[in-house]
Amino acid sequence: MFLSSKLTTSKGFTLVELMIVISIVAVLALIGLVSYQEVLKNGRDSKRTSDLKIIQSALEQFHLDHQQYPYDDELEFGKALKSRDGLKTYLNTVPSDPQAGFPYCYRSAWSSSEANQSNSCTTSSPGSCQFYYLCAKLENPKSTSPCVCNSNYNSQVTPP
């Protein structure tokens, strides 16, 4: 004689199982968000490095034509860099930082020894500008080098 027993099967998940799954999904989402933020920072830093090289190339072209670099007030980020007579355009738009907060900085000087001082070349105090610093603030710097513009900047480009 067999006793028939009904096995009860439950359909669905217990509260503990649901809590475990939700916790795992939350941890994975947090890891993904942190990784995504790092990717964004690295992308902006790559853009900054590329922008500095583009600006440096335009500055060298300007130097070839004028035998000096532009005065501080001749290079404006977000505007065109043109020759002094306005006939040649070196950059249609001088790139600016991809994120607000620390715009790029440009400082020209008569020589490399004077660039560290406040003696920058301007149209009001013209001279033969033979040196410059171009600075940016990187979010993930591989190495830091203080910049003449401001101690908050950690990447700089000088004439080659």
C-alpha positions as CSV (number, residue, x, y, z in Angstrom):
1,M,0.0,0.0,0.0
2,F,1.2,3.2,-1.0
3,L,0.5,6.4,0.7
4,S,0.1,9.2,-1.6
5,S,1.7,12.3,-0.6
6,K,1.3,15.6,-2.3
7,L,4.4,17.5,-2.8
8,T,3.8,21.1,-2.8
9,T,5.9,23.1,-5.1
10,S,6.2,26.8,-4.7
11,K,6.1,29.1,-7.7
12,G,8.2,32.3,-7.3
13,F,11.2,33.5,-5.4
14,T,11.6,34.0,-1.7
15,L,12.3,37.5,-0.3
16,V,15.9,36.5,0.6
17,E,16.5,35.3,-3.0
18,L,15.2,38.6,-4.4
19,M,17.3,40.7,-2.0
20,I,20.4,38.8,-3.0
21,V,19.8,39.3,-6.7
22,I,19.0,43.0,-6.2
23,S,22.2,43.5,-4.2
24,I,24.3,41.8,-6.9
25,V,22.7,43.9,-9.6
26,A,23.4,47.1,-7.5
27,V,27.0,46.2,-7.0
28,L,27.5,45.5,-10.7
29,A,25.8,48.8,-11.7
30,L,28.1,50.7,-9.3
31,I,31.2,49.1,-10.7
32,G,30.0,50.0,-14.2
33,L,29.3,53.6,-13.3
34,V,32.7,54.1,-11.8
35,S,34.4,52.5,-14.8
36,Y,32.3,54.7,-17.1
37,Q,33.3,57.9,-15.2
38,E,37.0,56.9,-15.7
39,V,36.5,56.3,-19.4
40,L,34.9,59.8,-19.7
41,K,37.8,61.4,-17.8
42,N,40.4,59.6,-20.0
43,G,38.5,60.7,-23.1
44,R,38.5,64.4,-22.0
45,D,42.3,64.2,-21.1
46,S,43.0,62.7,-24.6
47,K,41.0,65.6,-26.1
48,R,43.0,68.1,-24.1
49,T,46.4,66.6,-25.1
50,S,45.3,66.6,-28.8
51,D,44.1,70.2,-28.5
52,L,47.4,71.3,-27.1
53,K,49.2,69.7,-30.0
54,I,46.9,71.3,-32.5
55,I,47.4,74.7,-30.9
56,Q,51.2,74.1,-30.7
57,S,51.2,73.4,-34.5
58,A,49.4,76.6,-35.2
59,L,51.7,78.6,-33.0
60,E,54.7,77.2,-34.9
61,Q,53.2,78.2,-38.2
62,F,52.6,81.7,-36.8
63,H,56.2,81.8,-35.6
64,L,57.4,80.8,-39.1
65,D,55.5,83.7,-40.7
66,H,56.2,86.4,-38.0
67,Q,59.5,85.3,-36.5
68,Q,57.8,85.4,-33.1
69,Y,54.9,83.8,-31.2
70,P,51.5,85.6,-30.8
71,Y,51.1,88.0,-27.9
72,D,49.0,86.8,-25.0
73,D,46.1,88.9,-26.1
74,E,46.3,87.7,-29.7
75,L,45.4,84.1,-28.9
76,E,41.9,83.7,-27.5
77,F,40.4,80.3,-26.9
78,G,37.2,79.7,-28.8
79,K,38.1,82.3,-31.4
80,A,40.2,82.3,-34.6
81,L,44.0,82.7,-34.6
82,K,44.9,84.9,-37.6
83,S,48.0,86.6,-38.9
84,R,48.6,90.1,-37.7
85,D,47.4,91.5,-41.0
86,G,44.3,89.3,-40.8
87,L,44.9,87.7,-44.2
88,K,46.0,84.2,-43.0
89,T,44.0,82.0,-40.6
90,Y,46.1,79.5,-38.6
91,L,43.1,78.1,-36.7
92,N,39.4,78.8,-37.4
93,T,38.7,78.2,-33.8
94,V,41.3,77.8,-31.1
95,P,40.1,74.8,-29.2
96,S,39.0,75.3,-25.6
97,D,38.8,72.8,-22.7
98,P,36.0,70.1,-23.2
99,Q,34.8,70.8,-19.6
100,A,34.1,74.1,-17.9
101,G,36.3,75.0,-15.0
102,F,39.9,75.3,-16.1
103,P,40.2,76.8,-19.6
104,Y,43.5,76.3,-21.3
105,C,46.1,79.0,-20.6
106,Y,48.6,80.6,-23.0
107,R,51.5,82.8,-21.9
108,S,54.1,84.2,-24.2
109,A,57.4,85.7,-23.2
110,W,60.5,87.2,-24.7
111,S,62.6,84.2,-23.6
112,S,62.3,81.0,-21.5
113,S,63.9,82.7,-18.5
114,E,61.3,85.5,-18.5
115,A,58.3,83.2,-19.0
116,N,58.3,82.3,-15.3
117,Q,57.9,86.0,-14.4
118,S,54.9,88.2,-15.0
119,N,56.7,89.7,-18.1
120,S,54.4,88.3,-20.8
121,C,54.2,89.7,-24.3
122,T,51.1,91.8,-24.9
123,T,50.1,94.2,-27.6
124,S,50.5,97.0,-25.0
125,S,54.1,95.9,-24.3
126,P,55.2,94.4,-27.6
127,G,58.5,92.6,-28.0
128,S,59.9,89.7,-29.8
129,C,58.1,86.8,-28.2
130,Q,60.4,83.8,-28.6
131,F,58.9,81.5,-26.0
132,Y,55.5,80.4,-24.7
133,Y,53.7,78.1,-22.3
134,L,50.5,76.4,-23.1
135,C,48.8,74.8,-20.1
136,A,45.9,72.5,-19.4
137,K,44.4,70.8,-16.3
138,L,44.3,67.0,-16.8
139,E,41.9,65.0,-14.7
140,N,44.1,61.9,-14.6
141,P,47.6,63.2,-15.1
142,K,50.3,60.5,-15.7
143,S,52.9,63.0,-14.4
144,T,52.5,66.5,-13.2
145,S,54.6,69.5,-14.2
146,P,53.7,72.8,-12.7
147,C,52.7,75.5,-15.2
148,V,53.6,79.1,-15.3
149,C,49.9,80.1,-15.8
150,N,48.7,78.8,-12.4
151,S,49.6,76.1,-10.0
152,N,46.3,74.3,-10.6
153,Y,47.4,73.4,-14.1
154,N,49.4,70.1,-14.4
155,S,50.3,69.8,-18.1
156,Q,52.2,72.1,-20.2
157,V,53.5,72.5,-23.8
158,T,56.5,74.7,-24.8
159,P,58.1,75.3,-28.1
160,P,59.7,72.2,-29.6
